[in-house]
């Protein structure tokens, strides 16, 4: 029932936007801006880049509203645009040393020197992942999307999403262990659900 209500609300909002209702356009931006910006910040690692990318995302959203499938939720469609925009940004710029806040604070604990060092190591590990692994990891652990939602955002099968997430975790843990964080990561990353993974690419 909640899903149906969300879809109905999405349709009404989009219809109003397409009619040129300025308040509806403002509501759409207000509803999704924080999440789009947070996703861009995680994937790009720079606040300024994330702000610019977020603006571009919403420009593309409004230009493409007529293409939105009214039988599907609006949120995954908008996040897909954000992911694609971030990929374009990452392809255009050289790799640099600034690190994104890849892991949300509630996974880490208090802000001690050790915690900040671990946060930095986690962020560095995330930047070393393949783009698709990093994106899946951020969508699942930071944006709290389910497997089906991520599959819709990325246009990939659920099995592939699970496999990429599993591989992302393994690569992050391996990177941290090789740098002497074995004890700390058991605490910082404890509670992650086990994955039912099958090779899917």
C-alpha positions as CSV (number, residue, x, y, z in Angstrom):
1,X,0.0,0.0,0.0
2,X,2.8,2.4,0.8
3,X,4.4,1.7,-2.5
4,X,1.1,2.5,-4.3
5,X,0.7,5.7,-2.4
6,X,4.3,6.8,-3.2
7,X,3.7,6.0,-6.9
8,X,0.5,8.0,-6.9
9,X,2.2,10.9,-5.2
10,X,5.1,10.7,-7.8
11,X,2.6,10.8,-10.7
12,X,0.7,13.8,-9.3
13,X,4.0,15.6,-8.7
14,X,5.3,14.9,-12.2
15,X,2.0,15.9,-13.8
16,X,2.1,19.2,-12.0
17,X,5.7,19.8,-13.0
18,X,4.9,19.1,-16.6
19,X,2.0,21.6,-16.4
20,X,4.6,24.2,-15.5
21,X,3.7,24.5,-11.8
22,X,6.7,26.2,-10.2
23,X,5.8,25.1,-6.7
24,X,5.6,21.5,-7.9
25,X,9.1,21.8,-9.3
26,X,10.3,23.2,-6.1
27,X,8.7,20.3,-4.2
28,X,10.4,17.8,-6.4
29,X,13.8,19.3,-5.8
30,X,13.1,19.6,-2.1
31,X,12.1,15.9,-1.9
32,X,15.2,14.5,-3.6
33,X,17.9,17.2,-3.3
34,X,19.4,16.0,0.0
35,X,19.7,12.4,-1.2
36,X,21.0,13.3,-4.7
37,X,23.6,15.6,-3.2
38,X,24.7,13.0,-0.6
39,X,25.1,10.4,-3.3
40,X,27.1,12.8,-5.5
41,X,29.3,13.7,-2.6
42,X,30.0,10.1,-1.8
43,X,30.8,9.2,-5.4
44,X,32.8,12.3,-6.3
45,X,34.4,13.1,-3.0
46,X,34.3,16.9,-3.3
47,X,31.6,19.2,-2.0
48,X,32.0,21.7,-4.8
49,X,31.8,19.0,-7.5
50,X,28.8,17.4,-5.7
51,X,27.0,20.8,-5.7
52,X,27.6,21.3,-9.4
53,X,26.7,17.7,-10.3
54,X,23.5,18.0,-8.2
55,X,22.4,21.0,-10.2
56,X,23.1,19.2,-13.4
57,X,21.2,16.2,-12.2
58,X,18.0,18.2,-11.6
59,X,18.4,20.0,-14.9
60,X,18.5,16.6,-16.6
61,X,15.6,15.4,-14.5
62,X,13.3,18.3,-15.6
63,X,14.4,17.9,-19.2
64,X,13.6,14.2,-19.2
65,X,10.4,14.1,-17.1
66,X,8.3,13.2,-20.0
67,X,10.4,10.1,-20.4
68,X,9.8,8.9,-16.9
69,X,7.8,5.6,-16.7
70,X,4.8,6.5,-14.6
71,X,4.5,2.8,-13.6
72,X,7.9,2.9,-11.8
73,X,8.9,4.9,-8.7
74,X,10.5,8.3,-9.3
75,X,13.3,7.9,-6.7
76,X,15.3,5.1,-8.5
77,X,14.9,7.0,-11.8
78,X,16.4,10.2,-10.3
79,X,19.2,8.3,-8.6
80,X,20.1,6.6,-11.9
81,X,20.5,10.0,-13.5
82,X,22.7,11.0,-10.5
83,X,24.9,7.9,-10.8
84,X,25.3,8.4,-14.6
85,X,26.2,12.1,-14.1
86,X,28.8,11.2,-11.5
87,X,30.3,8.6,-13.8
88,X,30.7,11.3,-16.4
89,X,32.4,13.6,-13.9
90,X,34.8,10.9,-12.8
91,X,35.7,10.1,-16.4
92,X,36.5,13.7,-17.2
93,X,38.7,14.5,-14.2
94,X,42.1,13.0,-13.2
95,X,42.3,10.9,-10.1
96,X,43.4,13.0,-7.1
97,X,44.2,12.5,-3.5
98,X,41.1,14.0,-1.9
99,X,39.0,11.3,-0.3
100,X,35.3,11.0,-0.1
101,X,33.4,10.4,3.2
102,X,32.6,6.9,2.0
103,X,31.4,5.4,5.2
104,X,28.7,7.1,7.2
105,X,29.6,8.1,10.8
106,X,27.2,5.7,12.4
107,X,29.4,2.8,11.3
108,X,32.5,4.3,12.9
109,X,31.9,5.5,16.5
110,X,33.5,8.4,18.3
111,X,35.8,10.9,16.6
112,X,39.1,9.9,18.0
113,X,42.4,10.1,16.0
114,X,42.2,6.4,15.4
115,X,38.6,6.6,14.1
116,X,39.5,9.4,11.7
117,X,42.5,7.4,10.5
118,X,40.2,4.4,9.9
119,X,37.7,6.6,8.2
120,X,40.4,7.9,5.9
121,X,41.6,4.3,5.2
122,X,38.0,3.2,4.4
123,X,37.5,6.1,2.1
124,X,40.8,5.4,0.3
125,X,39.8,1.7,0.0
126,X,36.5,2.8,-1.6
127,X,38.2,5.0,-4.2
128,X,40.3,2.0,-5.3
129,X,37.2,0.0,-6.2
130,X,35.9,-0.4,-9.8
131,X,33.2,2.2,-10.4
132,X,30.4,-0.3,-10.4
133,X,31.6,-1.9,-7.1
134,X,31.9,1.6,-5.4
135,X,28.5,2.7,-6.7
136,X,26.7,-0.5,-5.4
137,X,28.5,-0.2,-2.0
138,X,27.5,3.4,-1.6
139,X,23.9,2.9,-2.7
140,X,23.5,-0.1,-0.3
141,X,25.4,1.0,2.8
142,X,25.1,4.8,2.6
143,X,21.8,5.4,0.8
144,X,20.2,2.3,2.2
145,X,18.7,1.1,-1.1
146,X,17.6,-2.5,-1.4
147,X,19.0,-4.9,-4.0
148,X,16.0,-4.5,-6.3
149,X,16.2,-0.7,-6.1
150,X,19.9,-0.7,-6.9
151,X,19.2,-3.1,-9.8
152,X,16.7,-0.7,-11.2
153,X,19.0,2.3,-10.7
154,X,21.9,0.6,-12.5
155,X,19.9,-1.4,-15.0
156,X,21.5,-4.7,-13.9
157,X,20.1,-8.0,-12.6
158,X,19.7,-8.4,-8.8
159,X,22.3,-11.2,-8.9
160,X,24.8,-8.9,-10.4
161,X,24.2,-6.3,-7.7
162,X,24.7,-8.9,-5.0
163,X,27.9,-10.1,-6.6
164,X,29.3,-6.6,-7.0
165,X,28.5,-5.7,-3.4
166,X,30.1,-8.9,-2.1
167,X,33.2,-8.2,-4.1
168,X,33.3,-4.6,-3.0
169,X,33.3,-5.7,0.7
170,X,36.0,-8.3,0.1
171,X,38.3,-5.8,-1.6
172,X,37.7,-3.2,1.0
173,X,38.4,-5.6,3.9
174,X,41.5,-7.0,2.1
175,X,42.8,-3.4,1.6
176,X,42.3,-2.6,5.3
177,X,43.8,-5.8,6.6
178,X,46.9,-5.3,4.5
179,X,47.3,-2.0,6.2
180,X,47.0,-3.3,9.8
181,X,43.4,-2.5,10.5
182,X,42.2,-6.1,11.1
183,X,40.9,-5.6,14.6
184,X,39.3,-2.2,14.0
185,X,37.4,-3.2,10.9
186,X,35.8,-6.1,12.7
187,X,34.2,-3.5,14.9
188,X,33.6,-0.8,12.3
189,X,32.0,-3.2,9.7
190,X,30.3,-5.6,12.1
191,X,26.7,-6.2,11.6
192,X,26.8,-6.3,7.8
193,X,24.3,-8.8,6.5
194,X,25.5,-11.9,4.8
195,X,24.9,-12.0,1.1
196,X,23.4,-14.8,-0.9
197,X,25.7,-14.5,-3.8
198,X,25.9,-16.4,-7.1
199,X,28.4,-15.5,-9.8
200,X,26.6,-13.0,-12.0
201,X,29.4,-10.9,-13.4
